[in-house]
Structure formats: C-alpha cells, structure tokens
Amino acid sequence: MTASRPSRLKPEVPFDKDGRHTGFVRLFNSVHESAYGFIPIPIVVFRNGEGPTALLMSGNHGDEYEGQVALCRLAQTLDVSRIKGRVIIFPLANYPAGMAGRRTSPIDGGNLNRSFPGDPDGTVTQQIAWFLSTVLLPMADVIVDLHSGGSSLMYVPSALSRRPDDAMGAEKALRYLKAFASPVAYLPTASQGTGDERTFNGMVARLGKIAIGSELGGAGTVTPVALRMAERGVRNILVEMGILPESDRRKGEVPTRILEVGGNEWFVYTPEPGVFEPLVELGDEVREGQPAANIYFPETPWRAPETVRFLRDGFVLCKRQPGRTLRGDCLFHLGTDTGL
C-alpha cells in the first residue's frame, strides 16, 4: 500500500474543527443516469479539543442493521460538549450495499470486508476501502466496526477482537473487549470467514491499531437485546478511551465470557445441497461428534437425510438462518473457552 496515492473521495466535513459536523463523503461515480454525480456516504464528526480519536463504523456489510441503528442514535444524542477528543461516525460504510440491503455492493459486487487495502482508482468498493485505509484509519486510536450475521446467519450477540501478536497489544485489546461489556466475546485466532488480510481487521492490524468488532444478531433484522448491547458497548469504549467521562460507563448484565474461534474444526459446513434441519440452538454447549444438522433432499424425498457432526466441543456462537443450503455453506460455528 502506497499512502502517497491520495484517495479520490472528498469529505464535506472538517476533521480538525471543534463542534458537531454532518455531511457526506463524495465518491464521484459517472454513470448513464448521472454523468458528473457522486455517491453520498454519510459521515458525522464530533470534536472537542485535543484528545484521542474513535472511529465508529457500521454498514461494512449492507444487510447488517443493528450497528447502523446504534450509530444513528449516537449521532443524534452524543453531546459534543461532554467529550474530550474526537469521534468519527461512519454508519453506512458500504453505502451502495446498505441502500440495497445486501451484503455486497449492487454496483460492482464488492464485499467491502474483503477489499482492503483497496485501490484509489479501482471499483467503487475498492475506492471506499482505500479511503478507510489511508484517511480514516490513520486518524483513529481505537476503531469499532459493528457487524451482525446479516441475511444468512444469526449470532449470539457478541463482541470480538483480533488478538495482536505482541503482549502489550493483546492486553490492550482484551481490556477494550471487556469494556464493551457484552455477555459473550471472542478472540479469533484464525481469519474468520477466510478473509485473510483483505478484511477491515486485517488492515487495522497492519497499521498497528486496535479494533473491536461485533456480531450483534442477524437474520436481516434488529432485536432490542442486540441494539442495547451495541449502544452500551460503543459508549463504554468511548469511556475507556477517555473521550466520555467515567460516569457514562454502563455495566453488562453478566461478566463477559471470553471465547476463541480457531480454524476449520470450529465450523460446520453443508456437505450436499438440500434443506437444513438444525439439531442444536444458539448458546448450546456441544460435544465433538454430536449431530449438528440433518440435510434433507425434497427433490428426492425417499433419500435418507445426511447428518453432519461437530468436529470439537464448544459453545454455539452462530447458526445459519435460511433453510435451503448449498454445499460449502456455513451452518454453525463454535467458540471455545480461553480462561481469560
């Protein structure tokens, strides 16, 4: 990545001026319907004097709504006079995907969370990734990237953080993860969803920064429980950073249970196309070899279902939502206790 190649996206808001500033990041996009038009990606900046910077983001995937609602509320309710430093809210990062209610962009098919570091002269999604990589991320001390399961998955509402390699970074990440105060949190020890270094978290790690993520629920909807957790977690991160006063900290209902998610054996995949019958529910404790799901074949109703099994013991963090499934779809993934 060569940061000297500037982003072509143009923010309408100042980043170094005190006050609350709202507007758009202009992504110029010449199309048949609008020769000199731009895609308006919303952004809100709060600044009150010197201090740390928090980047709060949602809409990395357009069909994940809990974080979008939480950050909309924060943009409307955060009192700039009570903060110390700067808060940047980027609630619809992949704007075309968000407006279409899709995981990926309807313009170029791009998955923003598999597009980093991006390209300043690339597709729309690649340009957004480059703007994040070279403009917003370098300004931030701590980043929050709110996700959920989207249209195809449902999660136990949880927070997560990629564990840095160095001990000091790992301790800091764990501190912020616990500050989020979710009932469940986890540390991926391998690249979740096989995004490798193309993910947003991969980019954050390359820049040596700390990011707290979430999986707030899913199924293309918003639940009160997940929304409360997101709002509490984001404000607690601002408290932990010293941007908001300690009096704003809110305790979770229970102490955070810290899990890890590792490689292939933590996941269960569909072996054949068919209809998925789950045999366990979110939050269940399961054992290696335990049946996870039956796959039925309605187009050949006399064929016996195929049973798939868990490859290890663990806690069911995630479950596929649609019943119809294809070979290679993720049905479940587990978390295992870390003792932290």
Secondary structure as the mmCIF struct_conf table of DSSP 4:
data_model
#
loop_
_struct_conf.conf_type_id
_struct_conf.id
_struct_conf.beg_label_comp_id
_struct_conf.beg_label_asym_id
_struct_conf.beg_label_seq_id
_struct_conf.end_label_comp_id
_struct_conf.end_label_asym_id
_struct_conf.end_label_seq_id
TURN_TY1_P TURN_TY1_P1 ALA A 3 SER A 4
BEND BEND1 ARG A 5 ARG A 5
BEND BEND2 ARG A 8 ARG A 8
STRN STRN1 LYS A 10 PRO A 11
BEND BEND3 GLU A 12 VAL A 13
BEND BEND4 PHE A 15 ASP A 18
STRN STRN2 GLY A 19 PHE A 28
STRN STRN3 VAL A 31 VAL A 31
TURN_TY1_P TURN_TY1_P2 HIS A 32 GLU A 33
STRN STRN4 SER A 34 SER A 34
TURN_TY1_P TURN_TY1_P3 ALA A 35 TYR A 36
STRN STRN5 PHE A 38 ASN A 48
BEND BEND5 GLY A 49 GLU A 50
STRN STRN6 THR A 53 MET A 57
BEND BEND6 ASN A 60 HIS A 61
TURN_TY1_P TURN_TY1_P4 GLY A 62 ASP A 63
HELX_RH_AL_P HELX_RH_AL_P1 GLU A 66 THR A 77
HELX_RH_3T_P HELX_RH_3T_P1 VAL A 80 ARG A 82
BEND BEND7 LYS A 84 LYS A 84
STRN STRN7 GLY A 85 PHE A 90
TURN_TY1_P TURN_TY1_P5 PRO A 91 LEU A 92
BEND BEND8 ALA A 93 ASN A 94
HELX_RH_AL_P HELX_RH_AL_P2 TYR A 95 ALA A 100
TURN_TY1_P TURN_TY1_P6 GLY A 101 GLY A 101
BEND BEND9 ARG A 103 THR A 104
TURN_TY1_P TURN_TY1_P7 PRO A 106 ASP A 108
HELX_RH_3T_P HELX_RH_3T_P2 LEU A 112 ARG A 114
BEND BEND10 PRO A 117 PRO A 117
TURN_TY1_P TURN_TY1_P8 PRO A 120 ASP A 121
BEND BEND11 GLY A 122 GLY A 122
HELX_RH_AL_P HELX_RH_AL_P3 VAL A 124 PHE A 131
HELX_RH_PI_P HELX_RH_PI_P1 LEU A 132 LEU A 136
HELX_RH_AL_P HELX_RH_AL_P4 LEU A 137 MET A 139
BEND BEND12 ASP A 141 ASP A 141
STRN STRN8 VAL A 142 ASP A 145
TURN_TY1_P TURN_TY1_P9 GLY A 150 SER A 152
STRN STRN9 LEU A 153 TYR A 155
BEND BEND13 PRO A 157 PRO A 157
STRN STRN10 SER A 158 LEU A 160
HELX_LH_PP_P HELX_LH_PP_P1 ARG A 162 PRO A 164
BEND BEND14 ASP A 165 ASP A 166
HELX_RH_AL_P HELX_RH_AL_P5 ALA A 167 ALA A 179
TURN_TY1_P TURN_TY1_P10 PHE A 180 PHE A 180
BEND BEND15 PRO A 183 PRO A 183
STRN STRN11 VAL A 184 PRO A 188
BEND BEND16 THR A 189 ALA A 190
HELX_RH_3T_P HELX_RH_3T_P3 GLN A 192 THR A 194
HELX_RH_3T_P HELX_RH_3T_P4 ASP A 196 ARG A 198
BEND BEND17 THR A 199 THR A 199
HELX_RH_AL_P HELX_RH_AL_P6 PHE A 200 ARG A 206
TURN_TY1_P TURN_TY1_P11 LEU A 207 GLY A 208
STRN STRN12 ILE A 210 GLU A 215
STRN STRN13 GLY A 218 GLY A 218
TURN_TY1_P TURN_TY1_P12 ALA A 219 GLY A 220
BEND BEND18 THR A 221 THR A 221
HELX_RH_AL_P HELX_RH_AL_P7 PRO A 224 MET A 241
TURN_TY1_P TURN_TY1_P13 GLY A 242 GLY A 242
BEND BEND19 ILE A 243 LEU A 244
HELX_RH_3T_P HELX_RH_3T_P5 GLU A 246 ASP A 248
BEND BEND20 GLU A 253 VAL A 254
HELX_LH_PP_P HELX_LH_PP_P2 PRO A 255 THR A 256
STRN STRN14 ARG A 257 VAL A 261
BEND BEND21 GLY A 263 GLY A 263
HELX_RH_3T_P HELX_RH_3T_P6 ASN A 264 TRP A 266
STRN STRN15 PHE A 267 TYR A 269
BEND BEND22 PRO A 271 PRO A 273
STRN STRN16 GLY A 274 PRO A 278
BEND BEND23 LEU A 279 VAL A 280
TURN_TY1_P TURN_TY1_P14 LEU A 282 GLY A 283
STRN STRN17 GLU A 285 VAL A 286
TURN_TY1_P TURN_TY1_P15 GLU A 288 GLY A 289
STRN STRN18 PRO A 291 TYR A 296
TURN_TY1_P TURN_TY1_P16 PRO A 298 GLU A 299
BEND BEND24 THR A 300 THR A 300
TURN_TY1_P TURN_TY1_P17 PRO A 301 TRP A 302
BEND BEND25 ARG A 303 ARG A 303
HELX_LH_PP_P HELX_LH_PP_P3 ALA A 304 PRO A 305
STRN STRN19 GLU A 306 ARG A 309
BEND BEND26 LEU A 311 ARG A 312
STRN STRN20 GLY A 314 ARG A 320
BEND BEND27 GLY A 323 GLY A 323
STRN STRN21 ARG A 324 THR A 325
TURN_TY1_P TURN_TY1_P18 ARG A 327 GLY A 328
STRN STRN22 CYS A 330 ASP A 337
#
